[in-house]
Amino acid sequence: MYVEFILTCAQASYPLTPYRNTHQTNKKGNIVPKEWLKLIEKSFVSFISKSSCHLGTKTEFDKSQIGLFRVTQADSITISDIEGIEFVGFALPNSVQDVAEAGFEPSFTFELHTHGREITLIGLGPARTINHSCNANVCWDFENKGLTYLTDGPLKDIGYIACPIKQEEGMIIRPGQELTAFYSEYFGE
């Protein structure tokens, strides 16, 4: 069961430019470059322009969760319906030892093993709301996509990755159904 809530561009009472005059960009010692905040904005604008998916809530595991759902009006969802929706992740700098203490939400972070090292990523953008399922209907490929890093400055170890969402081959996403991805064998342990 889920409750639908939709915000269209016409209903938004604020400019869709969250990187301007936001708390994060004006915070002393901000570690997220404005260019990367623009990537998140682009991801949200692309998502809002899609009529095939929307944010909604569901009650499962005795709590309410936000998820990404297929609209109920369409007859079918195609790969092109989810093109442009990306999972945007940022690699936190090596100096961040305690995610919560650094001001980040720990539940948005996960470990990624890449190029022989373990990095902590924080997921941002609308695809962050795609929940885990062992029987996933969408996916993204972190493993074969490298991170882009800052090239200068004191925070050279901050990287970002933007992975397009893809429909799992052979999976059908029915009207009202939640989009889900397989996180890992160890998720929830």
PLY file of the C-alpha trace (Angstrom):
ply
format ascii 1.0
element vertex 189
property float x
property float y
property float z
element edge 188
property int vertex1
property int vertex2
end_header
0.00 0.00 0.00
1.29 3.46 -0.81
0.09 7.04 -0.66
0.72 9.10 -3.73
2.05 12.64 -3.66
3.14 14.48 -6.76
4.76 17.88 -7.16
4.84 19.20 -10.69
6.91 22.12 -11.90
3.76 24.24 -12.10
2.90 23.51 -8.46
6.37 24.33 -7.15
6.34 27.69 -5.37
10.12 27.99 -5.35
12.69 28.19 -8.13
14.12 24.78 -9.02
17.67 25.87 -8.25
18.50 24.32 -4.87
22.22 25.04 -5.15
21.63 28.79 -4.90
21.40 30.37 -1.46
21.09 27.01 0.26
22.41 26.20 3.68
24.95 23.72 2.28
26.59 26.07 -0.23
26.82 28.93 2.26
28.06 26.79 5.14
31.60 27.57 6.24
33.81 24.71 5.15
31.25 23.42 2.63
32.79 20.41 0.88
30.22 20.00 -1.93
31.13 22.07 -5.01
28.32 24.06 -6.61
28.87 22.20 -9.88
28.00 18.95 -8.15
24.93 20.46 -6.54
23.91 21.42 -10.08
24.15 17.72 -11.00
21.67 16.92 -8.24
19.41 19.70 -9.48
19.63 18.34 -13.03
18.71 14.90 -11.72
15.63 16.27 -9.92
14.53 18.39 -12.90
14.87 15.37 -15.20
12.84 13.29 -12.75
10.10 15.93 -12.40
9.78 16.13 -16.19
9.08 12.38 -16.39
5.41 11.55 -16.22
6.02 7.82 -15.84
7.32 7.83 -12.24
6.56 9.72 -9.04
7.58 9.80 -5.40
5.22 8.09 -3.02
5.14 6.53 0.41
4.52 2.97 1.47
4.09 1.31 4.82
6.27 -1.76 5.13
8.39 -3.18 7.91
6.28 -1.23 10.45
7.38 2.17 9.16
6.61 4.63 6.41
9.13 4.86 3.57
9.47 7.07 0.54
9.81 5.20 -2.73
9.74 5.73 -6.47
6.57 4.39 -8.11
5.25 3.92 -11.60
2.22 6.06 -12.36
-1.06 4.21 -12.50
-2.46 5.72 -15.72
0.09 4.41 -18.23
-0.35 1.04 -19.93
3.31 0.10 -19.74
6.65 1.45 -18.67
9.51 1.30 -21.10
13.21 1.81 -20.75
12.80 5.28 -22.27
10.34 6.16 -19.48
13.10 5.97 -16.88
15.94 7.39 -18.98
17.39 10.50 -17.43
16.70 9.37 -13.87
20.11 8.93 -12.28
21.51 7.80 -8.98
23.90 10.57 -7.95
26.47 9.65 -5.34
29.31 11.56 -3.72
32.42 9.98 -2.22
33.02 11.56 1.15
36.58 12.73 1.80
38.93 10.35 3.59
39.06 12.82 6.48
35.39 12.09 7.34
35.54 9.36 9.99
32.05 9.83 11.45
29.36 10.50 8.84
26.79 11.85 11.34
29.34 14.07 13.05
30.22 15.58 9.66
26.55 16.57 9.22
25.46 13.82 6.81
22.57 11.39 7.24
24.13 7.94 7.85
21.22 6.06 6.25
22.04 7.76 2.93
25.59 6.36 2.91
27.02 3.05 1.76
30.42 1.52 1.11
31.69 0.91 -2.42
34.74 -1.22 -3.15
36.42 0.14 -6.26
39.95 0.09 -7.64
41.26 -1.74 -4.58
39.91 0.66 -1.98
36.76 1.14 0.04
35.04 4.51 -0.19
31.96 5.90 1.54
29.35 7.26 -0.84
26.29 9.31 0.02
23.34 8.87 -2.33
21.49 12.00 -3.42
18.86 12.86 -6.01
15.46 11.25 -6.63
16.87 7.79 -7.39
18.05 7.73 -3.76
14.46 6.82 -2.92
14.61 3.54 -4.84
14.35 0.87 -2.16
16.04 -2.54 -1.97
14.44 -5.74 -3.19
15.84 -9.21 -3.79
13.53 -9.28 -6.84
14.53 -5.89 -8.29
13.00 -4.37 -11.41
15.61 -1.62 -12.01
19.37 -1.37 -11.60
22.36 0.95 -11.83
25.98 0.00 -12.44
28.46 1.50 -9.98
31.10 -1.14 -10.55
31.91 -0.28 -14.16
31.65 3.48 -13.84
34.52 5.38 -12.32
34.25 8.31 -9.97
35.10 11.82 -11.09
37.31 13.66 -8.62
38.14 17.28 -8.00
41.42 18.10 -9.68
42.68 20.80 -7.35
42.17 22.30 -3.93
42.37 20.82 -0.47
39.59 18.27 -1.03
40.94 16.28 -3.97
39.61 13.03 -2.51
35.94 14.00 -2.97
34.46 12.22 -5.98
31.06 11.87 -7.56
29.32 9.34 -9.73
26.09 9.57 -11.71
24.60 6.24 -12.79
21.55 6.02 -15.03
18.68 3.85 -13.84
17.97 0.90 -16.13
15.04 -1.48 -16.18
16.09 -5.06 -15.37
15.85 -7.23 -18.45
12.65 -9.26 -18.52
11.04 -7.39 -15.61
7.63 -5.79 -16.01
6.79 -2.76 -13.88
3.03 -2.63 -13.45
0.95 0.51 -12.80
1.35 1.62 -9.17
4.31 -0.73 -8.63
7.39 0.51 -6.82
10.73 0.69 -8.61
13.23 -1.37 -6.62
16.92 -2.22 -6.96
19.13 -4.95 -5.54
21.62 -3.26 -3.18
23.82 -6.22 -2.23
23.89 -9.72 -0.77
24.56 -8.19 2.65
21.90 -5.47 2.71
19.96 -5.43 5.96
22.41 -7.59 7.92
0 1
1 2
2 3
3 4
4 5
5 6
6 7
7 8
8 9
9 10
10 11
11 12
12 13
13 14
14 15
15 16
16 17
17 18
18 19
19 20
20 21
21 22
22 23
23 24
24 25
25 26
26 27
27 28
28 29
29 30
30 31
31 32
32 33
33 34
34 35
35 36
36 37
37 38
38 39
39 40
40 41
41 42
42 43
43 44
44 45
45 46
46 47
47 48
48 49
49 50
50 51
51 52
52 53
53 54
54 55
55 56
56 57
57 58
58 59
59 60
60 61
61 62
62 63
63 64
64 65
65 66
66 67
67 68
68 69
69 70
70 71
71 72
72 73
73 74
74 75
75 76
76 77
77 78
78 79
79 80
80 81
81 82
82 83
83 84
84 85
85 86
86 87
87 88
88 89
89 90
90 91
91 92
92 93
93 94
94 95
95 96
96 97
97 98
98 99
99 100
100 101
101 102
102 103
103 104
104 105
105 106
106 107
107 108
108 109
109 110
110 111
111 112
112 113
113 114
114 115
115 116
116 117
117 118
118 119
119 120
120 121
121 122
122 123
123 124
124 125
125 126
126 127
127 128
128 129
129 130
130 131
131 132
132 133
133 134
134 135
135 136
136 137
137 138
138 139
139 140
140 141
141 142
142 143
143 144
144 145
145 146
146 147
147 148
148 149
149 150
150 151
151 152
152 153
153 154
154 155
155 156
156 157
157 158
158 159
159 160
160 161
161 162
162 163
163 164
164 165
165 166
166 167
167 168
168 169
169 170
170 171
171 172
172 173
173 174
174 175
175 176
176 177
177 178
178 179
179 180
180 181
181 182
182 183
183 184
184 185
185 186
186 187
187 188
